[in-house]
Amino acid sequence: MDLLLVNARVLTMDRRKPSATAVVIRGDTIAAVGDRSTAEASAGNHARTINCQGLTLIPGLIDSHCHILAQVAAIQGLDCGPDSVSSIAELAQAVHQRAAQTPIGHWIRGYGYDDTALAESRHPNREDLDTVAPHHAVRLNHRSGHASVLNSLGLQLAGIHADTPDPPEGVIDRNPVTGQPTGLLLDMAGYLRDQLGRTSSDTEVEEGVKRLSAHLLGYGVTSVQDAGPSNGLSQWSTFSRLRDTGAIGFRTTMMAGFPQLQDLVSQDLQWGTGDDRTRVGHVKIMLTLTTGQLYPPPETLREMVEESHHLGFPVAVHAVEQEAVAAVAQVLSQVGLVSGSRGTPPDRIEHCSECPAALIELVRESGAMVVTQPAFIYWNGDRYLEQVEPDLLPHLYPIASLRRASVPVAFGSDAPVVRPNPWPGIYSAVTRGTREGRHIPEWSDAGTTGHDAVVLDALRMHTSAGATSEGSSRRKGSISPGKLADLVLLDADPTSVEYHRLKDIRSVLTILGGSIAWNEGLKEI
């Protein structure tokens, strides 16, 4: 039975037909877009009709950079963020309470602690955790995702002791007197994954991803690109299982971690392998400055990019600091685009957090797409205003400057580093506004282009540009005939509400592949 949506303000994100009032869905595909009379003529005789009551209809939002399994674990773990704890004493008390509820032999996992927001202005250490949870392995993940703290039992299980050398990409923090690990580990998530394996059961993962799906569909997110740098055969198996059981309620593109690339290729998993629900995406490469110098060094980075391209994969390179952004842009300029692979999307620079004006032309010349996170301005902007050098502030997440230079940009959340709700990020992309109502300076001249145009551009970065970033623009990203019927009916019109209301927008109705996946009580006629 066809599904007919009428009486809507349709923002199609299709520049050839930017607006409409009705949409016809046949099966999992959009069949027609236009006014009511045109749509009714295209629909079958027994079409099911939904009156959208004048609300705004947009394509399903695409989160182009997320860590799905980490977000699932965070949902189920102990909240250690600034909203929950303000000191190490409070953090320790929360761990103690969780230990009292957790069977011996199970890990205690905490997420989101921020050393700069704690009264002591330091990271917790193993002694802080040993005192309150001596019989449980404890792991607390920093809000950035680039640090963890383990207690003594956790370090023991991970095989980390005084004689353990630092891995090439990370740092084991040590007591300067004794040389013993303090429990603080920097950029060692991959190392810990290799040492510890999975610490959650299939049942726990399935229940967590169901909860995450409900959150995302309620925000209007219908597609997510998982940017895990350690993604390999095990993660592909997990995502495929979650798809087959119906637990995962959104479309998933899984990036391939470079260290696991050969294993994936050996099982005939190439870029684009899969279907519209679960598919293989870019190769994820981490480029960091944790050790004080670029890792991997530029010459090694170039070899990794060339190997990925040779195997038919585009790359998505993690680059936060301006030194890293410059290095990856230079390498991509030298290597060139993927050749011989039909429909392959552009290479990507993930985050591009620090990008002064002098770097923007280099980024443009690289041919890369930037996938960035304006929500960091919202959730972390007040801390940036206190801690970042004033001269650098205007160049944090410089979305307007990138767009003026014709650099293609798409948006992601990087959850669980920040929450996966896209709307605070859209708000900050338009306003440079923080959670506390302050503003990161120098947003450029965005206001002169008009409210509608600015908001529409931000919406495109979460829809059509998101589809381009993963190479699926022929199938999704706009409300156009022939594309997948992933649609979101919003409780407010983003192009007409006051700026401060952008961050609070929610979905009234979310449709995935022609089926209603989320409904907040919209009545049919």
C-alpha positions in Angstrom: 0.0 0.0 0.0 1.3 3.4 -1.0 1.9 6.0 1.8 0.8 9.5 1.0 2.0 12.4 3.1 0.0 15.6 2.5 -0.3 19.1 4.0 3.5 19.3 4.7 6.1 22.0 4.2 8.6 19.8 2.4 12.3 21.0 2.4 13.6 18.5 -0.1 17.3 19.4 0.0 17.1 18.8 -3.8 18.2 22.1 -5.5 16.2 21.2 -8.6 13.0 21.1 -6.6 13.6 22.7 -3.2 10.1 22.6 -1.8 6.8 20.7 -2.1 3.7 20.0 0.0 3.1 16.3 -0.6 5.1 13.1 -1.0 4.2 9.6 -2.2 6.0 6.6 -0.9 5.9 3.2 -2.6 7.5 0.3 -0.8 10.8 1.7 0.6 11.2 4.4 -2.1 9.9 7.9 -2.8 7.6 7.7 -5.8 6.5 11.3 -6.3 7.1 14.8 -4.8 4.8 17.8 -5.5 1.5 19.2 -4.5 -1.4 17.3 -3.1 -3.3 16.9 -6.4 -0.1 15.6 -8.2 0.7 13.3 -5.3 -2.8 11.9 -5.2 -2.8 11.2 -8.9 0.5 9.3 -8.5 -0.6 7.3 -5.4 -2.5 4.0 -5.6 -6.3 3.8 -5.1 -5.9 2.5 -1.6 -3.0 4.7 -0.4 -2.6 5.3 3.3 -2.7 9.0 3.9 -1.1 11.0 6.7 -2.0 14.6 7.3 1.3 16.4 8.3 -0.8 19.3 9.7 1.4 21.9 8.1 4.6 20.7 9.8 8.0 20.7 8.1 9.2 17.5 6.4 12.9 16.9 5.7 15.1 14.0 4.6 16.3 11.7 7.4 19.3 13.2 9.1 22.7 11.5 8.6 25.3 11.4 11.4 28.5 11.2 9.4 30.8 10.5 12.3 29.7 8.5 15.3 31.0 5.6 17.5 27.9 3.4 17.8 29.2 0.6 20.1 31.0 3.1 22.3 27.8 5.1 22.6 25.9 2.0 23.4 28.4 1.2 26.2 28.1 4.8 27.4 24.3 4.6 27.6 24.7 1.5 29.8 27.7 2.7 31.8 28.2 5.1 34.7 27.7 8.8 33.9 30.8 10.6 35.0 30.2 13.8 33.1 30.3 17.3 34.6 26.5 17.3 34.9 26.8 14.3 37.3 30.1 14.7 39.2 32.0 17.8 40.1 35.0 16.4 42.0 37.1 13.3 42.3 35.4 12.6 45.6 32.0 12.6 44.0 33.3 10.5 41.1 34.8 7.9 43.6 31.4 7.8 45.4 29.6 7.1 42.2 32.1 4.3 41.4 31.6 2.9 45.0 27.8 2.8 44.5 28.1 1.1 41.2 30.5 -1.5 42.7 27.9 -2.3 45.3 25.4 -3.2 42.5 27.9 -5.0 40.2 28.7 -8.7 40.6 32.4 -9.6 41.1 34.1 -10.4 37.8 32.1 -7.7 35.9 33.8 -4.5 34.8 32.6 -1.1 36.0 32.7 1.3 33.0 32.4 5.1 33.4 32.1 7.7 30.7 32.5 11.4 30.1 34.7 12.5 33.0 36.4 15.9 32.4 39.5 16.6 34.4 39.2 20.3 33.7 35.7 20.3 35.2 36.6 18.5 38.4 37.3 20.6 41.6 40.8 19.0 41.8 41.6 20.0 38.2 43.3 16.6 37.6 42.6 13.2 36.2 41.6 10.5 38.7 44.2 7.8 39.3 44.3 4.1 40.2 44.5 4.8 43.9 41.3 6.9 43.8 39.5 3.9 42.2 41.2 1.1 44.2 39.9 2.6 47.4 36.3 2.4 46.4 36.3 -0.6 44.1 39.1 -3.0 45.2 37.4 -6.1 43.9 36.2 -4.8 40.5 38.1 -3.9 37.3 37.3 -0.2 36.7 37.7 1.8 33.5 36.7 5.5 33.2 36.8 7.1 29.7 37.5 10.8 29.3 34.9 13.0 27.6 37.3 13.4 24.6 37.6 9.6 24.0 41.4 10.0 24.0 42.1 9.0 27.6 41.1 6.3 30.0 41.8 5.7 33.7 42.1 2.1 35.0 42.3 0.9 38.6 45.0 -1.6 39.6 42.8 -4.7 38.7 42.0 -3.2 35.4 45.7 -2.5 34.6 46.5 -6.1 35.7 43.9 -7.5 33.3 45.2 -5.3 30.5 48.8 -6.5 31.1 50.1 -3.0 32.0 52.8 -2.7 34.6 56.0 -0.7 35.3 57.9 -2.4 32.5 55.2 -2.2 29.8 56.5 0.1 27.1 54.4 2.9 25.7 52.7 1.9 22.4 53.8 3.9 19.4 50.6 5.9 19.3 49.9 6.3 23.0 51.3 7.2 26.5 51.2 5.3 29.8 51.3 8.0 32.5 53.7 7.0 35.2 54.6 8.2 38.7 57.8 10.2 38.3 59.3 8.7 41.5 58.3 5.0 41.3 57.8 4.6 37.5 54.5 2.8 38.2 51.6 3.4 36.0 49.2 6.0 37.5 46.2 4.4 35.7 45.9 7.2 33.2 46.3 6.0 29.6 46.4 8.4 26.6 45.2 7.4 23.1 45.3 3.7 24.0 41.7 2.6 23.3 42.9 0.3 20.5 45.6 -1.2 22.7 43.0 -1.9 25.4 40.6 -3.4 22.9 43.3 -5.8 21.7 44.3 -6.7 25.3 40.9 -7.0 26.9 38.6 -7.9 24.0 34.9 -7.4 24.5 33.7 -6.6 28.0 29.9 -6.6 27.1 27.7 -9.5 26.2 25.6 -9.8 23.0 22.5 -9.3 25.0 23.8 -6.1 26.6 24.9 -4.7 23.2 21.5 -5.6 21.7 19.5 -3.9 24.5 21.8 -0.9 24.4 21.5 -0.4 20.6 17.7 -0.6 20.9 17.8 2.3 23.4 20.2 4.2 21.1 17.9 3.6 18.1 15.0 5.2 20.0 17.0 8.2 20.9 18.3 8.8 17.3 15.0 8.2 15.6 13.4 10.7 18.0 16.0 13.2 16.9 15.3 12.4 13.2 18.5 10.5 12.6 18.0 7.7 10.2 21.6 6.9 9.1 24.9 6.7 11.0 28.5 6.3 9.9 30.5 4.4 12.5 34.0 5.9 12.6 35.7 3.3 14.8 39.4 3.1 14.1 39.5 -0.5 15.2 36.6 -1.7 13.1 37.2 -5.1 11.6 35.5 -8.5 11.0 34.2 -8.7 14.6 32.5 -5.3 14.4 31.1 -6.1 10.9 29.7 -9.3 12.3 28.1 -7.4 15.2 26.5 -4.8 13.0 25.2 -7.5 10.6 23.7 -9.4 13.6 22.1 -6.3 15.0 20.6 -5.7 11.5 19.3 -9.2 11.2 17.7 -9.2 14.6 16.1 -5.8 14.0 17.7 -4.4 17.1 19.4 -1.5 15.2 16.8 0.9 14.0 18.9 3.0 11.6 21.1 2.6 8.6 24.7 1.9 9.3 27.9 2.5 7.4 30.9 0.9 9.1 34.3 2.5 8.4 37.2 0.0 8.3 40.1 0.5 10.7 43.3 0.6 8.7 45.0 -2.2 10.9 42.1 -4.5 10.1 41.9 -3.6 6.3 43.6 -6.7 5.0 41.4 -9.0 7.1 38.3 -7.4 5.7 39.5 -7.6 2.1 40.5 -11.2 2.6 36.8 -11.9 3.2 35.7 -9.9 0.1 34.6 -6.9 2.1 35.3 -3.9 -0.1 34.2 -0.3 0.0 30.4 -0.3 -0.6 30.0 -4.0 0.3 26.6 -4.6 1.9 23.1 -3.2 1.4 21.1 -0.1 2.2 20.9 -1.1 5.9 24.5 -2.1 6.6 27.5 -1.3 4.4 31.3 -0.9 4.4 32.6 2.7 4.2 35.9 4.6 4.2 39.2 3.4 5.8 39.6 5.2 9.1 43.2 6.4 9.9 44.2 8.0 13.1 46.7 10.9 12.9 47.5 12.2 16.4 50.0 14.4 18.4 49.6 12.6 21.7 53.2 11.6 21.9 54.4 15.1 21.0 54.9 14.4 17.3 52.7 13.3 14.5 51.8 9.6 14.6 52.0 8.1 12.1 54.7 10.3 10.5 53.7 11.9 7.2 55.6 9.4 5.1 53.9 6.5 6.8 50.5 8.2 6.5 51.1 8.5 2.7 51.8 4.8 2.5 48.6 4.0 4.4 46.6 6.2 2.1 48.1 4.7 -1.0 47.5 1.2 0.2 43.9 2.0 1.0 43.4 3.6 -2.5 45.1 0.6 -4.1 42.4 -1.6 -2.5 39.6 0.7 -3.8 38.9 2.4 -0.5 38.7 6.2 0.2 40.2 7.3 3.5 38.9 9.2 6.5 41.8 10.6 8.5 41.3 11.8 12.0 43.0 15.2 12.3 42.2 17.6 15.2 45.2 19.9 15.6 46.3 22.3 12.8 49.6 20.4 12.4 47.7 17.2 11.7 45.2 19.0 9.4 48.1 20.4 7.4 49.9 17.0 7.2 46.8 15.1 5.9 45.9 17.8 3.4 49.4 17.7 2.0 49.4 13.9 1.8 46.0 13.8 0.1 47.2 16.5 -2.4 50.2 14.4 -3.3 48.4 11.1 -3.5 45.3 12.2 -5.5 41.9 10.6 -5.6 41.0 6.9 -5.6 41.2 5.6 -9.1 39.4 2.8 -10.9 36.5 2.6 -8.4 33.2 3.7 -9.8 31.2 5.9 -7.5 33.8 6.2 -4.8 33.3 9.2 -2.6 36.0 11.8 -1.7 38.6 11.2 0.9 37.8 12.9 4.2 39.4 14.9 6.9 37.6 14.1 10.2 37.2 16.9 12.7 39.5 19.6 11.2 39.0 21.2 14.6 41.8 23.8 14.2 41.9 25.3 10.8 43.4 28.8 10.5 42.8 30.8 7.3 46.2 29.9 5.9 45.3 26.2 6.0 41.9 26.4 4.3 43.3 26.8 0.8 45.5 23.7 1.4 42.5 21.7 2.5 40.6 22.9 -0.6 43.4 21.8 -2.9 43.6 18.4 -1.3 40.1 17.6 -2.7 39.0 16.2 0.6 35.7 16.6 2.2 35.7 17.8 5.8 33.4 16.0 8.3 33.3 18.1 11.4 31.3 18.4 14.6 29.7 21.8 15.3 28.1 20.3 18.4 31.5 20.7 20.1 30.9 24.4 20.0 27.7 23.9 21.9 28.8 21.3 24.5 32.5 22.4 24.9 32.5 26.0 23.8 32.3 27.5 27.3 35.5 25.5 28.2 37.1 26.7 24.9 36.4 30.3 25.8 38.3 29.8 29.1 41.1 27.6 27.9 41.9 28.2 24.2 44.2 30.9 23.1 42.0 33.9 21.9 43.8 34.0 18.6 42.8 30.4 17.9 39.2 30.7 18.9 37.9 32.1 15.5 39.5 29.1 13.7 37.9 26.3 15.7 35.4 24.4 13.5 35.4 27.2 10.9 32.5 26.0 9.0 31.6 29.2 7.3 35.2 29.8 6.2 35.4 26.3 4.7 32.2 26.7 2.8 33.2 30.1 1.4 36.4 28.4 0.1 34.2 25.7 -1.6 35.4 23.0 0.7 32.6 20.4 1.0 31.5 19.9 4.6 29.3 17.3 6.3 28.3 17.0 10.0 28.6 14.2 12.6 28.3 14.0 16.3 31.4 12.0 17.4 29.2 10.5 20.1 29.8 9.5 22.8 32.3 12.4 23.0 29.2 14.6 22.9 25.6 13.6 22.8 24.2 12.3 19.5 21.4 14.8 19.3 22.1 16.7 16.0 20.1 19.8 16.8 22.4 21.5 19.3 25.1 21.1 16.6 22.8 22.7 13.9 22.2 25.6 16.4 25.9 26.1 16.9 26.7 25.8 13.2 24.3 28.7 12.6 25.1 30.8 15.7 28.4 29.7 17.1 26.4 29.6 20.4 27.5 27.6 23.4 25.4 25.7 26.0 25.6 28.6 28.4 24.5 31.1 25.8 27.9 32.6 25.0 29.4 32.7 21.5 32.7 31.7 20.0 33.9 34.8 18.2 34.1 35.6 14.5 31.5 33.5 12.9 32.1 35.4 9.6 29.3 37.2 7.7 26.7 34.3 7.9 24.0 36.7 9.0 24.1 38.7 5.8 22.8 35.7 3.7 19.5 35.5 5.6 18.1 33.1 8.2 16.6 30.5 5.8 19.7 30.2 3.7 22.0 29.7 6.7 19.8 27.0 8.3 19.2 25.3 5.0 23.0 25.0 4.5 23.3 23.5 8.0 20.5 21.0 7.2 22.2 20.0 4.0 25.4 19.2 5.9 23.3 16.7 7.9 21.5 15.3 4.9 22.6 15.6 1.3 26.3 16.3 2.2 26.2 13.4 4.6 25.1 11.1 1.8 27.9 12.4 -0.4 30.4 11.9 2.3 29.7 8.1 2.3 29.0 7.7 -1.4 25.3 7.1 -1.1 23.9 10.3 -2.6 22.1 8.3 -5.4 20.1 6.6 -2.7 19.5 9.1 0.1 20.1 12.6 1.4 17.2 14.4 -0.3 13.4 14.0 -0.8 13.5 13.0 -4.5 11.7 10.4 -6.6 13.7 7.1 -6.7 15.5 7.7 -3.3 15.0 5.8 -0.1 12.0 6.9 1.8 13.8 8.2 4.9 11.8 11.2 6.1 11.4 13.2 9.3 8.5 15.4 10.3 9.6 18.1 12.7 7.8 19.8 15.6 9.1 23.2 14.3 10.3 24.7 11.1 14.1 25.2 11.3 14.0 27.9 8.7 11.6 30.1 10.6 12.0 29.6 14.4 14.2 31.9 16.5 17.8 30.7 16.5 17.7 29.6 20.2 14.9 27.2 19.4 16.9 25.2 16.8 18.6 23.2 19.6 15.3 21.9 20.9 13.7 20.6 17.7 12.5 17.0 17.7 10.9 14.6 15.4 7.1 14.1 15.5 7.3 11.3 12.9 10.3 9.4 11.5 10.0 7.2 8.5 12.7 4.7 7.6 12.4 2.9 4.2 8.7 3.7 3.9 7.9 2.4 7.4 7.0 4.5 10.4 9.9 4.0 12.8 9.0 6.7 15.3 5.7 8.4 16.1 5.1 11.0 18.7 1.3 10.8 18.4 0.6 12.2 14.9 -2.9 11.2 13.9 -3.7 9.9 10.5 -6.7 10.8 8.3 
